[in-house]
Amino acid sequence: MAGQAEIPADVVALCDYERHAAERMPAPLRAYVDGAGADGLTAQANLAAWQAIRLQGRVLADLRGADTGLRLLGLDLPHPLILAPVAFHGLAHAEAEHATALGAAATGSLMVVSTQSGLPLEDIAARAQGPLWFQLYMQPERGDTLSLVRRAEAAGCRALVVSVDAPVNGLRNMEQRAGFRLPEGIRAVNLDGMRPPQIRSEPGRAATFLGLMDAAPRWEDIAWLKSQTRLPLLLKGIMSAHDAERAVAVGVDGVIVSNHGGRALDTLPATAEALPVVARQVAGRIPVLCDGGIRRGTDALKALALGASAVLVGRPQIHALAVGGAAGVAHMLTILRAELEVAMALTGRRDLAGIDETVLWGS
């Protein structure tokens, strides 16, 4: 990773990357990366909920041969820390998604490439040295959706992650106040040539009920998509037992408990609150993953204890990318893994299979 920016010596935790990134990013960009829906209550709750959970320390455990590896949907991974899909990495670094993928590969980490990446999916995959999943926003025209799926398959992506919790954008007031606009030259290139929703115009009305929701995916579209690909299919944005059961019934291969980082509907519960509800309903039939507010290895341990197979990290990868490029992303992931290993050691857990609710205080 020659030529990367030097990582400041005082970066020892993910919050340090956030602090340094805030100093380097212009205010509108900070509002885009760190902003959330409406008053940001759900984004704040994501952080606070993990912090509020207490761990149960254990001593004198036999930890010989301890390991953080797992097998997930056909992939052998060295740890359960995944880079969540995030749009437009070029806002943070000139090498954009290429740098993020390099940092992921350096740590054996799985990266989920966003539909709204600023680089073509094929270009990212061609240079990537590690495994990729592709995050899919279903399009108004099934033919356009199928085109994205075939491109992901051809590029060697190992799974499809369908975001289902944001058929319309949340009301991101911080972005609005800061006047954020995508800079010239950065756009969702994977969507070039695809038909947007047909929006009607009425004075004094937003577009939500004037065409946007008419084109939004429904459960039957997930069943159709499942029939069109051999790739494992995960739904990202499952926050209730009802939707978790529907997901299992429609035949998906995994679900991701997510509230879109608090960027969609504000006042949703924290993902730490929703995770055990979803995990109980799924009852081990398919993997359950989780994102939202993961900032420490202890957060990851708590998520695993509550039923997650792995966790995804969103904003911190952009903070690290802005500060240190590929080396920053690799360093950020190394910090998280080291914290997870320390947390496992001090709670007496030799491997991920041994992590359950007894890791938590009072269990």
N, C-alpha and C positions, 0 to 999 in steps of 0.2 A: 504494500500500500504506500509506495513511495510517492512523494509529492503532496501528501495530505497535510492539512493544517495541523500545527502542533496543539495537542490537547493541554489546556491549562493545568498546572500542577495541583490546583485545589479542587479539581473535579474528582470526587470520590464517591458520589452518589448521583442518582438520576436528577434530584432537585438541583444539583450544581450545573448540570447540562441545561436545565430549564432557565436558570439564572443567567448563565453566560449567553444563551440563545436570545434571551430578552434584550440583552445589551447590544446584540448585533443586528437584530431584525428591526426594520422600520415598523412604526406603530400599526399601520394597516395590516401588515403581514402577521404581526403578533396577534392581532384581533382575529385573523382567519385561523391561525394554528391553535391558539389557546382559547378562543371564544367558544361559546356554547349557545344553546337555544334559550331565548327569552332572558330570564333572570339568572340563568346558570345554576339553578338549585340542584338539578340532577347531577351535573358535572361535579359540583362540590360534594354532593352526597356519595358519589362513587369513591372519592378519596377518603371521606370521613368514615364510611362504613367499614372499610378494611382496617383502618386505624383503630376502630372501636373494638374489634375482635381481639380477645386475649388468647395467648398460646399457653399450653401446658408443658413445662420443661420436664425432661426425663434424664436420669443420670445412669451411668455405668452400663449403658446398652452395648451390645456387641455390634459394632459398626464395621467390622472387617469386610472389605470388598464393597463398600458403599458405592452407590451409583445413582445417577439421575436419568438414565436412559429410559426410553419407552418406544413401543410400537404403536403407530397411529395411522389407521386407514392405509395400510400397506407400506408405510415408511418407518424405518428405524431411525429414531432421532436421539441425539445425545442428551437432550434436556427438553423440558416442556414449555419453553419460552419461544413464542412465535411472533413475527412481525405482522401486525394487523394491516389490512389494506388502508392506505392513506393516499389521497389524491395529490398530484402535482409536487413531487419531491424537488423539482427544479426551482421552486420558490425558495428553497433552503440551501441549494448547492448546485454548482454548474454541471456536475456529473449526474445529478438527479437520481433516478431509480437505479442507474448503473452503480453508483457509489453505495447505495443502500444494499443492493444485492451482493456486492463485494464484501461489505461488512458482515452481512448475514452468513455468507459462505465461510468466512474466516472463523466463525464460531460454530459452524455446523447447524445454523439456525434455518428454519423454514420461513420463507417470506411469502406473503400473500400480495400479489400484484393487483392494484386497483384498476377497474374499468377506466377510471379517470386519471390514469397515469399520464404524465406529459410526454412520455416516450412510447413508441409502438411496442405492444406486447412482444412481438417477435424479436425486436432488437434487445429488449431486456433479457429474454430467455436465451438468446444466442450467446450473450456474454456472461450469463449467470453461471456460477460454479457450484451452486447448491440447488436444492429442490424448491420448486415454486408451486403455489396454488394460485388460482385466478379468481378474483372477486368479480362477480357478475351483477350488474344492474340489468334486469330484464327490460327489453325495449318495447315500445308500443306495437311494433310489427314483429311477429314471431320469426320471420325470415332474418331480421337483423339480429335478434337474440341468437338464433342458430348459427349465424355467421360468426359471432363472438365465440360461441362454444367450439366451433370447428377450428378456429384460429388457436384457441387455448389448447385444444387437443394436439394440433399439429406442432405447436411450440414445445410440447412436452410437459405441460402443467399436469400435476398429479391429482388435482381435485378442483371442483368448482365450489365457490362460496357465494351463495346468493344472498345479497342484502335485501331483507324484506321489511325493514322497519322505517324506511324513509321514502315512501312513494311520492312524497312532497318534501321539500327542504323545511327544516325547522326555521323559526323566526329568529335569526341570529342577530340580535340587536347590537352586540358589540361590533360585529362586522359593519353593520349599517352605519353606526355612529362614526366609525373610523374611515368610512368610504372605501372599503377594500374593493379592488378590481383586479382581475388577472392581468399581469403585465403582458405586453406585446410578445408574441412568440410562445406563450404557454397556453395550451388548450388540451382538451381531452381528445387526443389524436386518435384513440381507438374507436371513437364514435364518428369519425369523419364519414360523411356520405349517408348517415343513418337518419331516418325520418323522426323528427321530434313529435311529441303529442300535438294534436290539433286543438288549439286553444281558441275559445270564443271570447269576444270582448264585450263587456257591459260596463257602463260608467259606474264607478263606486264599488266594483266587485273585484276580488282577487281571483286568480286563475284556478284555485283549488277545485272548486265545483263547476268550473266552466271548461272542463276537458282533461285536466290533469288526472283526476281519479278515474275518469272513463278509461284511461289507458293503463291504469295501475294493475300489476299482476294479482291474480287470485289463486286460491288453492288448486284449481284445475290446471292452471298454468304450470305450477310446480310438478304436478303429476305428468303433464305433457313433457316438460323438460327432462324429468327423470327417465322417460321412455326414449329420449333422443341421444343419450350419452352413456358410455360405459364408465366414465369417471365418477368417483365418489362425489356425492352432492351434499353439501351442508347448507343449512339455513342460518343466517346471521341476523339476530334481532329478536330471538325468542325470549320472552320475559314472563310467560304465564304457563301454568299447568295445562290449560286448555289448548294453547297453541303448540305446546310440546307434544301433547297427545296427537293432535292433527298432523304434526310433522312426522311422527313415527308411523301413523296410519297411511300417509301418502308415500312412505317408502324411502325417505331421505336417509342418508348414511351418518349424519351427525347434525347437531345443533350448536349454535354459539349464543350463549346468554349475553346479550348486549343491548344497551340503550343508545347506541351510536355515540358513545362518549358524552352523552348529555347534549348532543348537537341537534337532536330532532325534537321530540316532545319533552318539554320541561315538566318537572314534578313527577316524572316516573320514579319508581324506587331505584335505589342503587343496585348494581348488578350483584353485589355481595348479598343483598336481601333476596333477590330473585333466584339466584343460583341454586340454593337448596330446594326451593319449590320445584324448579324444573328437574333437577336431578332425581328427586323422589318420584316424580311422575314418569320419567324415562326409565328409571329402575334398571339401568345397565343394558338396555336393549340396543342403544347406539351411544357413541361417545358424546359427552357434553363438554363443550369448551366455554371459556368465559373471557371477556375483556372489560375494560372500564375501570380506570383508576389504579391499575397495577403499577406501583412505583418502587416497590421493595421486594426482595426475595421472600420476606415474610408474608407479603400479600399473596404471592404465588402459592406458598405453602398453605395458606388459609383457603384459597380457592380449591386446591387439590383436596383438602380435608372436607370441603363442602360438596364434593362430587365432581369437580372438573377433572378432565384428563390432561388438559393443557390450558395455558393462558395466552392471550394476545396482548401486545403492547402497541399503542398507537402514537400519541403525541411525543413520547420520549424519543422515538426514533428520529423524528424531525428535529427536535432539539439537538440531539447528538450529531445529526447530519449537518446542521447549520454551524456547529462549533468545530467539528473535526472530520467531516466527510466520512469516507468509508471507515477510517480508523476510529472515528468517534462512535459510529454505529457498533462496530465490533467491541469497543471498550465498554459501551453502555450495556451490551448483552453479557459481557464478561462479568461486569459488576453484579448484574441481576443473578447470574448463575452462582457466583461466589456467595452472594447473600442467601440464596436458596440452600446451598450446601451447608452453610453455617447453621441456618435455621433447622435443617433436617438433623444435623449432628446434635444440636442442643435440645431437640425434642425426641431424640432416640430413634430416628427413622433411617433405616439402611437403604431403602429404595422407595420408588414412588408407590409401589403396590402396598407398602406398609403405612401409607399416609391415609388416615381416616379421621372421623370426628373426635377420636380420643386425643388428637393433637391439640384440640381446642380446650381452653380452660372450662371446667364445669361439666365436661362430657364424661 
